[in-house]
Amino acid sequence: MAVRKNSVVSIGDAIKEFIKEHKLDDKFLERRIAEAWHSMFGPQIGELTREIRFAEGVLTISLTSSVLRKELSLSADKVMKALNTHLGADVIVKLVLT
């Protein structure tokens, strides 16, 4: 973290800088995305979700149901847009369903 001489940095800005410097952005986003996924799609789809990973704009969702995987892949753009809207930013640029 860069030390600024004679300037005051807010705690929020210091935390943001720490997160960025230590490349923790994706891990925090991954957690927020997982919460959004479960909130938006509910417990039934949540039970069929094995794993949620996010790195460098790519969201990978592992599902236990091939039928659900196929159904969601047909509307992947809508799912991605809905998640980005829920998150308040266009952070997901690609959705991979496995």
VOLUMKE-78973 format. One record per residue (C-alpha): residue number from 0; residue in one letter; z, x, y. Coordinates in Angstrom, 1 decimal. Layout:
+------+------+--------+--------+--------+
: resi : resn :      z :      x :      y :
+------+------+--------+--------+--------+
:  NUM :    a :      Z :      X :      Y :
...
+------+------+--------+--------+--------+
END
This chain:
+------+------+--------+--------+--------+
: resi : resn :      z :      x :      y :
+------+------+--------+--------+--------+
:    0 :    m :    0.0 :    0.0 :    0.0 :
:    1 :    a :   -1.0 :    1.4 :    3.4 :
:    2 :    v :    1.9 :    1.9 :    5.8 :
:    3 :    r :    1.1 :    0.8 :    9.3 :
:    4 :    k :    2.9 :    2.7 :   12.0 :
:    5 :    n :    4.6 :    0.5 :   14.6 :
:    6 :    s :    3.4 :   -2.8 :   13.3 :
:    7 :    v :    5.1 :   -5.7 :   11.6 :
:    8 :    v :    3.6 :   -7.1 :    8.4 :
:    9 :    s :    4.6 :  -10.5 :    7.2 :
:   10 :    i :    6.1 :  -10.8 :    3.7 :
:   11 :    g :    3.1 :  -13.0 :    2.7 :
:   12 :    d :    0.6 :  -10.4 :    3.9 :
:   13 :    a :    2.5 :   -7.7 :    2.1 :
:   14 :    i :    2.5 :   -9.7 :   -1.1 :
:   15 :    k :   -1.2 :  -10.4 :   -0.8 :
:   16 :    e :   -1.9 :   -6.7 :   -0.2 :
:   17 :    f :    0.2 :   -5.7 :   -3.2 :
:   18 :    i :   -1.6 :   -8.3 :   -5.5 :
:   19 :    k :   -5.0 :   -7.0 :   -4.3 :
:   20 :    e :   -4.1 :   -3.3 :   -4.7 :
:   21 :    h :   -2.7 :   -3.8 :   -8.2 :
:   22 :    k :   -5.6 :   -6.1 :   -9.3 :
:   23 :    l :   -3.4 :   -9.0 :  -10.1 :
:   24 :    d :   -5.6 :  -11.6 :   -8.4 :
:   25 :    d :   -7.3 :  -12.6 :  -11.7 :
:   26 :    k :   -4.0 :  -13.1 :  -13.5 :
:   27 :    f :   -2.6 :  -15.3 :  -10.8 :
:   28 :    l :   -5.9 :  -17.3 :  -10.7 :
:   29 :    e :   -5.9 :  -17.5 :  -14.5 :
:   30 :    r :   -2.4 :  -19.2 :  -14.4 :
:   31 :    r :   -3.5 :  -21.6 :  -11.7 :
:   32 :    i :   -6.7 :  -22.4 :  -13.6 :
:   33 :    a :   -4.7 :  -23.1 :  -16.8 :
:   34 :    e :   -2.5 :  -25.4 :  -14.8 :
:   35 :    a :   -5.5 :  -27.2 :  -13.3 :
:   36 :    w :   -7.2 :  -27.5 :  -16.7 :
:   37 :    h :   -4.2 :  -29.2 :  -18.3 :
:   38 :    s :   -3.6 :  -31.3 :  -15.2 :
:   39 :    m :   -7.2 :  -32.5 :  -15.0 :
:   40 :    f :   -8.0 :  -33.0 :  -18.7 :
:   41 :    g :   -4.6 :  -34.1 :  -20.0 :
:   42 :    p :   -2.6 :  -33.4 :  -23.1 :
:   43 :    q :   -5.3 :  -34.5 :  -25.7 :
:   44 :    i :   -7.8 :  -31.8 :  -24.5 :
:   45 :    g :   -4.9 :  -29.5 :  -23.8 :
:   46 :    e :   -4.0 :  -29.6 :  -27.5 :
:   47 :    l :   -7.6 :  -28.7 :  -28.4 :
:   48 :    t :   -7.5 :  -25.7 :  -26.0 :
:   49 :    r :   -6.7 :  -22.5 :  -27.8 :
:   50 :    e :   -7.0 :  -20.0 :  -24.9 :
:   51 :    i :   -7.9 :  -19.8 :  -21.3 :
:   52 :    r :   -9.0 :  -16.4 :  -19.8 :
:   53 :    f :  -10.3 :  -15.6 :  -16.3 :
:   54 :    a :  -11.7 :  -12.3 :  -15.1 :
:   55 :    e :  -14.2 :  -11.5 :  -12.3 :
:   56 :    g :  -15.3 :  -15.0 :  -11.8 :
:   57 :    v :  -15.8 :  -15.8 :  -15.4 :
:   58 :    l :  -13.7 :  -18.5 :  -17.0 :
:   59 :    t :  -13.6 :  -18.5 :  -20.8 :
:   60 :    i :  -12.1 :  -21.5 :  -22.6 :
:   61 :    s :  -11.6 :  -21.3 :  -26.3 :
:   62 :    l :  -11.5 :  -24.7 :  -28.0 :
:   63 :    t :  -10.6 :  -25.7 :  -31.5 :
:   64 :    s :  -13.0 :  -28.6 :  -31.5 :
:   65 :    s :  -16.8 :  -27.9 :  -31.8 :
:   66 :    v :  -17.5 :  -31.5 :  -30.7 :
:   67 :    l :  -15.5 :  -31.1 :  -27.5 :
:   68 :    r :  -17.1 :  -27.7 :  -26.9 :
:   69 :    k :  -20.5 :  -29.2 :  -27.1 :
:   70 :    e :  -19.6 :  -32.1 :  -24.9 :
:   71 :    l :  -18.1 :  -29.9 :  -22.2 :
:   72 :    s :  -21.0 :  -27.4 :  -22.4 :
:   73 :    l :  -23.4 :  -30.3 :  -21.5 :
:   74 :    s :  -21.4 :  -30.8 :  -18.3 :
:   75 :    a :  -20.3 :  -27.2 :  -17.7 :
:   76 :    d :  -21.5 :  -27.3 :  -14.0 :
:   77 :    k :  -19.5 :  -30.4 :  -13.3 :
:   78 :    v :  -16.4 :  -29.0 :  -15.0 :
:   79 :    m :  -16.7 :  -25.8 :  -13.0 :
:   80 :    k :  -17.2 :  -27.7 :   -9.8 :
:   81 :    a :  -14.2 :  -30.0 :  -10.5 :
:   82 :    l :  -11.9 :  -27.0 :  -11.3 :
:   83 :    n :  -13.0 :  -25.1 :   -8.1 :
:   84 :    t :  -12.4 :  -28.3 :   -6.1 :
:   85 :    h :   -9.0 :  -28.6 :   -7.6 :
:   86 :    l :   -8.2 :  -25.0 :   -6.8 :
:   87 :    g :   -9.6 :  -25.3 :   -3.3 :
:   88 :    a :  -12.0 :  -22.3 :   -3.6 :
:   89 :    d :  -15.1 :  -21.4 :   -5.4 :
:   90 :    v :  -13.5 :  -18.8 :   -7.7 :
:   91 :    i :  -15.2 :  -19.8 :  -11.0 :
:   92 :    v :  -18.8 :  -18.7 :  -11.0 :
:   93 :    k :  -19.4 :  -19.0 :  -14.8 :
:   94 :    l :  -17.9 :  -21.1 :  -17.5 :
:   95 :    v :  -18.0 :  -19.9 :  -21.1 :
:   96 :    l :  -16.9 :  -22.2 :  -23.9 :
:   97 :    t :  -16.0 :  -20.7 :  -27.3 :
+------+------+--------+--------+--------+
END
